[in-house]
Each structure stands twice: as C-alpha cells, then as structure tokens.
Amino acid sequence: MRLAALDGRALALGLTAGLTLADARARVPELAVFDHNAAADAALLDWLADACDRYTPMVATDPPGALILDVTGCCHGFAHGVEGMAADLVARLTALGLSATTAVATTPDAALALASFDGTEVRDLPVAALRVAHEVHVALGRAGLKTVGDVARLPSAPLAARFGAALPVLLARLLGHEDARITPRRLPDSIAVEARFAEPIAHVDAVLGTIANLVGEAGERLSERGEGGRRFAIALFRSDGHVARLAVETARPTRDVAVLDRLFRERIDALADPLDPGFGYDLIRLGVTLAEPLAHDQLSLAGGHVADAQMAALIDRLSTRLGRGRVRRFASLDTHIPEQAVLELPAVDPLRPSEWLPAEPGEPPLRPIHLFDPPQRIEVIAEVPDGPPRRFRWRRALHDVVRQEGPERIAAEWWRREGGHEPGRGGMTRDYYRVEDVRGRRYWVFRHGLYGSERASPDWYLHGLFA
C-alpha cells in the first residue's frame, strides 16, 4: 500500500506521494491515513469542470487533479485579462477550501507542465515534465540531459532513434511549436448568450425574467441566421460553484420568446427538486445546442397557425412536463419486414419524410393496428397445402374463416444476407393473409416458408389484429 496524496503538513514532514505506507509510518508513527476514493476524486474533478464553464465552454479534465481551459477570446470580462481570470478562479477554489496552481501557456501541454512543476519557463523545467515512460526519463538523465532546454537543443532524428518516436512530438507540443487541441467535455453551443450580475440574484421571478431576456437575445441571433432552435439549455451558476442545468426541446425549430418562456417555466415547475439558489446566481447562460433552418409559418385561410404547428406546440408542452421519453410517436424505417418497419421514438425527435403511400378512401387497412412480438404460433387447416387458411386454432379456440384476402408475399432481405440470392440464408419467405372469422374479427396470419421449396411443412403464425 502506498500514499496516493498528502496534505500540507504531511508534505512538510518530508513524505511524498508513492511512498509505501510502512515507510511512511516508520518516519511518522502518528500518521493518519484514509482509503483513497478514486471515484470521489473523479466526481469532484467533474464538478469543478462544470463550475469552470463560467469562464469558457472549452473545458477538459486531466485526471487525477488537473483542469485545462482554452480561454482564447474569453477574457474580455476580467480586469487584467487572463491573469484576472486566473486570480478569480483561484479565489473561488480557495473559498471552497481547495488549493490550486495555475499556469498560462500557448499549448495545453505547456500549461500542464508549468502548473505541475510550478515553473515560469518551459525550457527550465526538468525532463520529468515530458510525458513519457519513466524509463525514458532515466535514460535522458543518464545521457546528461537534465532540463527540457537540454533536450530541445538536440536534433529530432537522433532523439527519435534513441528515445522513441513520441519524444520529439511531445517536445514540440511542450515548446509550443505544435498545438494539440483539447477535447472539451461539452461541445460548444451553436449560439450562447449570458447575463452576469455584480450581486447574485436568488429570487425565482428574477431568474425567470433573466431567462426570458436571454431567450429574446438568442431569438434575435437566430433570426439573423434564418434559423430556429430545437434544443435550448440553461446553466445557472451559483456563487458557491454549483451549476444547475435545465434543458427544453421542441419538435420543430422555433425562436418564439413566449413559447420558450412557457416551456422553461413548465420545466422548472416539473422539477422533482425545486431550484435551490443558495446565496444566489451570479451568472446565467442560455445555449442553443441544436439549430435548424426556419422558414416562415404557413397560415390557414381563416388565419392563425396550421394544425401541425398546434400539434407541435402540444407535444413540446407535454414532453417538457412529463419527460422527453414519455410522449412518443412511430417512425417508418426503410425495410419491408413488418416487425422492423416501424420504430418508436420520442415525439420531439425530428421527423423524417415517410415513403409510405396512404390507403385509398374506403379501402381496408393493409396493416393491423396491433402486432405481436414475436408472432404467435397457430394451427391451420387449408384446402391445399399452399392455399389460404380455412380454419385455425389460436389460444385453444377454433376460428372458422369466412373471408380472406391474399397472399401478400414478403421475402427475406436477400441483399442483407451473406449468400445474396442463395435460398435458405437469412430467413424464409412469408405469405400473409388478411382473414375474418364468423364473428367478424379480423386477423393477420402468415405461412412461414414456401411449401415444397423452402420447407416440407411450413408453420403458420398469427402476427396481428385488426381493429
């Protein structure tokens, strides 16, 4: 067992991370130790990363204890620029009882190295600042290379030949010759607007009023781009570092301030745990995470919006109040296999154009309103083996067929199977019949397999019920 981390007093006594517990107790018998909780450390780092969204949307974590912020173009709101931002960050961490070392550099690798070794110049850092294997550090030391500057003075080709091809690349990133972009935890929003407060606000009405103003500002930007938003996210930054996030989604692109304000109010009212402003919010940010082209609404002849717009508004309100997955709809898929032709999706997901053709007026439906998954086995009596059913037994009850229509032949998707047209691969042919029994009940049954060519005695299944 080894020490994973130490506080200031333990460091002052000469203990270091990585020291075995036995050696540590030999030096300091009264040492107090606790089990290392890696999951709690990771959760704290993620929580801090969320809090750092107030400075820039480009935030990445570098476990176990580092945060990387790309603050390009984000320092205009702080006195003294990036130094003022760093001072504000350290002050907030200190208020939380945490200590931090910050560094500013042109590349993430350089900033991490400077912060880790509390340095001011990359070339003066020890070779341990290069993120290579420990064996490479030892080899560099034996070669008389003590600092990054010593390594930088050597040609790249001999370094790669002796210490590995990764060393020149890491050295270039550390010196700022090659920029390695960070991968942010969250993708930047298409449009982002925010409101900062000199004094934190804690009243719910003030928060809702600010959200309405931000929605209006975002709507103006969307209008300039000829777009509408479909996903809107609010981040409420509390003065103690906590971040509350709320999101609403619409079935159609919109930039209507009244509609979005109502959705956010319903979203807040539907929260299981009400918003806790604590000592107040000092920053509220609205982000449009998904934007799509928005044309002008088509009006009906009598005035007002068409029924599709009214239905979309109803779906938005129900999905916001009940939950995204509680209101669902069917979407058609590009397949003719009945049980795979329809997918159930949240109603707020974007609609895809359907290739289905509507039935002619007065024609009976071609597909039942209810499908069994999987189809249920039945016993069938037919006049000829490959003919329509005359009587079938389902759930221990006999049904005499008085009307039937078919067959509708549905073959397996031969283009998806390995053997192509080769029979016997990827499934058998189905012959579907729409039948009606003596009581007027209608069923959708099929014979699984062609008689004689695919199976000697095909089985029958009941696949669905008509209304």
N, C-alpha and C positions, 0 to 999 in steps of 0.2 A: 504494500500500500504506500502511495506517495502523496505528497501535498499537491493539491491542484491550484490553490490560490491562498493568498495570505493578506492580512490587514497590515496597516502601517506599523503597529507595534511589533508584529512578528518579523517584518522586514528589518526593523531597526535592531533586532536581536541577531541578525545575520542569517535568518532562514530564507530559503529560496524555493520557488515552485519546482517540483520534480524531485525534491529531497525525499528519501524514504521516511516513513513515519517513525521507524526505530531510531534512525539517526537524529531526527528532529527531537524526539523525546529524550535522547541521550544528552542533547545540548540544552534543552529547556524542559525539564521534567513536568512543570506545571502547565504545559501547553494544552490549550483547549482546542479540540478538533471536532468537526462535524462532517457528516457524509456529504459528498459532492452530489448535487442535484443538477445534472446536465439539462434536463427538460425545463426546470425552472429558470436556469440561466438563459436558455434559448427563448423562453417566453418573455423574459424581461428585455432581452435584446430586441425582439419583435415589437414589444410595447414602446420601447424608446424610438424605434424606427418609425412607428406610426406618429409619435409625437413630433418627430423631425420633419414630417410632411408640411409643417407650418413654414419651413424655410424653403423647401424645394420639392417638387414631385419626384425628382431623381434621387432616391434613397436606396442604398443597398446595404446588406449586412455582411460582415466578415467575421463569422464565429471564431473564437468564443466571445470576444469582447470589443469588436470594432464596428463602427458605422462609417459608411462612405457616402458623402453628399456631393453631388455635382451642382454647384451653386452658380454656374455660368448664367449671367443675366438676372440673378435673383437677389442681389444685394442692395438694390436702389432704396429700399425702405429702411436701411440701417445707417446710422451715423458711422463714418469711417469705413464704410463698405464692408468687405469680407471680414476685416478684423472686428468690426462692431457686431456682425452676425455671430462670429465665434465667441465673443465675450458674452453675448446674450445666451447662447447655448450653454456655456459653462455655468453661468449664473443660475439657469433653470435646473441643471443637473445638481448643482450644489444645494439648491433648495430641497431637492429630493433626497439629500444625504449621499449623493454619489460624487465621485471624483473623476476627472477626465483630463486627458491630454489631447490638445488639438494641433493640427498642422495643416497648412495650406500649400498646395503644390499644383503643378500643371497636369499631373497624371495621378490616377488612384494609387499606383504602386509607390510613387514617391511620397505621397501624403501618408500612407500607412507606415512606411519605413521611418519617416521623420517623427511621427507620433509614437511609434513603438519604442524608438531609441531616444526620444526627447532631444532630437538634434535640430540644427538650423540649416545645415548644408549637407546635401546628399553625398557628395564626394568624401566627406569626413566621417561618414557612418562606417561601422565595422562590416566585414564581409558577411556577418550573420544577417544583415539586412536583406541580402539576396535570398529569395525564397526557393532554395534548392535543398537537396538532401544534406543531412548532417555530414555524410562522408565527403561531400564536395567542399563544405566549409573547412573540414580538417585538411583536405588536400590543398586548398588555397593557402591556409596558414603555413603548412609545411613548405610551400613554394615561396614564402616570404611576402605574400600579399595580405596585408592587414586591413586595408580600408577599401571602400568602393572605388575611390580615386585610383588606388594602385591597380585594381583590375581594369579600370576604364582606359588606362594608358597602354594596355596590350592590344594587339590586333585581334579581330574577332575570329579569324580562321584558326590560329593556334589554340585559343580558348575553347572553341567548339571541339577541336580534335582531342584535347586533353581532359576537359572537364564536362563535356556533353554539349549537344546542340542547343539545349534550352538555356544555357547560361548567357550567351550573347543577347538573346531575345529579352530575357528578364532584365539584363543590364540596360538595354536600350529603353525599356519602359521605366526603369528606375531613374534614369538620367533625363527623361522627358523627350528622347529622340523618337520614340514610338508611343502613340497614345492607345491605350486599351480601354474601350468604353465600358462603363459599368452596366450591369443588368439590373434595372430598378425593380423593386418588389411589386410596384404597380405601374401599369402603362400610363403615360401622361394623357390627360383628358383632351378631347378634341377642342373644347372651349372651357376655360376656367376663369371664374370671377370670384372675388373675395372682398370681405369687409373686415378691417381691423379696428379695434377700439382701444382708446387710451385707458379707459376704465372698463373692466369686464362687466358684461351685462348678464343678469341672472333671471330676468322676468320672461316668462314664456311668450307673452304678447310681443315683447321687443324682439325676441328671437324670430318669431313668425313674420313680423314686419320686415326684418332684415332679409329673411329668405325670399319674401315677395319682391323686394327691391333687386336682389341678385337674380331672380328669375327674369325680371324685366330687362336687366342688363344683358343677360345671356340671350334672351329673345332678340334683342337688337342686333347682337353679333350674328346670330343665326340668320336673321333676315337679310343682313348684308351679304351673306354667303349663299342665300337661296336655299337654306336647309332648315330642317326641323329636328329636334332631339327626340330620341326614343328612350334613352336611359339618362336619368339625372341623379346625381349623388351629392348629398350634403355632408360635409365634415365639420363638426362642432369642436373646436379646440378649447379645452378648459384650461384655466390658468395654472392648474397643478400638473398638466401634462397629459391628462386623459383625453382621448378623442372618441367622440360618439359619431357614428356614421349611419345615415339614412339614405335610402335609395327608392326611387319610384320608376316605373317602366310603363310605357304606353304602347298600345297596339299599332298606332300609326304615328308618323312624325308630327310633332306639334311644337309651337312656340307661344301658345296661348297662356298668358300670365294667370288668368283666372282659373283655368283648368289645372295648371300645375300647382298653384297655391292651394287649391282644394285637395289635390292628391297628397301633398305634403302634410296638410292638416289631418287628413284621414290616416295617413301613415303614422303620425305621432300619436293620434288617439288610439290606434290599434296596437301600440306597443304593450307588451306584457309588463315590462318595467318602465315606468314613466321616465322622461329625461330628468337627470339629476344635474343641474347646473353647478352645484357646489359653490365655489367662490366666484363663479361666473365664467362666461366665454369671452376670450379676448380676440378670437379670430373665427370667422365663419366663411367657409369656402363652398362654392357650388361648382360642380364639374359636369359637363355634358360628355358622358362616356361613349355614347353612340349617337351619331348624327347621320341623317339621310336626306337626299333631295326632297324638297317640299314644294309642290305646285299649289296653285290657288284651289280652294274648295269649290266643288260643283254645287250649285244651289238648285233646289227644286223649282218648278214653275210657280208654285204658290209662295215661294220664299222660304228661307231657312235652310238648314243643312239637310242633306240627304240622309236616308235611314242608315246607311253604312257608317256615317260619322257618329250618329247617335248610338249605334250598337258598339262602336269602338270606345266611346266615352263610358258606356255602361261597363264594358269589360275592364277598362282601366280602373274604375272605382271599385269594382268587386275584387279584382286581383290585388289592389292595394290594401283593401280592408281585410280580406280573407287569407291572402298569401298568394304568391306567384303560381304555385302549383295546384291551387285549389280550383281554379277556373280553367277548364281545358277544352280543346277542340280536336277534331280529326283533320289530319293532313294526308293527302294521297301521295303514294310513292310510285316510282317507276318500275312496277312489276305487275304481272297479271295473276300471280298466286294469291288467292283470295285472302288468306290469313296474314299475308305480308303487304297487302296493297294499301293499308291504312295505318297510320301511326298517330298515337295520342300525344299531343304536345300542349304546353301551356298556351292559353289563348292570347297572351301578349307577344308570343313569338311572331316574327314577320311571316306574312302569308306568301306562299309560293303559288305561281299560276298553275291551275289544275288543267290537265288534259282530258278530263272526263267530259263526256257529252251528256246533257240532260236527257231524260226519257221523254218520249213524245206524250202530249196530253192524252190521258185516258189509258195509257199503257201500264201494265203492272210492273212493279219494280223488278229489276234484274238481280238484285242482291237483297238478301234478308236483312232485317233490322238488327238481328242478334245472331252472332256467330259463336259456335262452341270452340273452345281452345283447350285441348285438342278435339277434333271431330269425334263423335260418339259412334261406336260400332253398332250396327243393326243387322238383323236377319231379313233377307229379301227373297220373295218369290216372284219370278218373272216368267212370261210365256216362253221366251227363248233366252239362252244364256247371255247374249249381248243386247237384249231388249230392255225396255223401260220396266220399272218395278210395278207389280200389281198388288202386292201386299207386303208389309214389312212389320217386324216386331221391334219396338223400342221401349225400353224400361218395362219389360214384361207385358206390354199391351200391344194388341194387334191393331193395325190400321189398314183398312181397305182403300186403295187408291181409286178414285173416280175420275180424276183429271190429271193429266201430266203434260209437261212440255219439255222438250229436249231431244237429244242430248246437246249440251254445250261442252265441247271438248276443250280441256285445258291441259296442255302438255307441260312437261318439266322445262325449266330454263336451260336448254341444252348449251347455250353459249357461255354459261357459267361453270359447266362441269368439265372435268379434265378430258373426258373422252369425246367431247363435242357431240356429234350426231349419233355416236355409237349407242345402241339401245342398252338398257339395263344399268345405266350410270346416271346418278344424280336424281333419281326419282322416276315414278311411273306416271302414265297418262291418267287423267281423271275425266270421266263422263258425268256431267252434272244434269240433274233433272229437277224441275220445279213441279211438285206434286201436291194434290189436295185430296184429303180423305173424305169419308162420308159425312163427317161432322163439319166440314168446311174449313178445317185447319190446314194451313199450307206449310210445306217443309221444303228444305233444300238438301237433296241427297246426292251422293255420287258413288260411282263404281271405281274402285282404285285398281287401275291396271287394265290394259286391253285384253279381252278374252282370247286365249289361244296364243297370242304373240308375246305378251309380257307376263301373263300368269295363266295357269291352267284353270284356276277357280278364283277369280277376283273377289275381294272383300267389298262390302258396302258400308258406307258411313253416312250419318246424319250431321250435316255441317252447320245448318242454321234454321231459324224460324222466321217466317214472315208475319207481319202484323195482322 
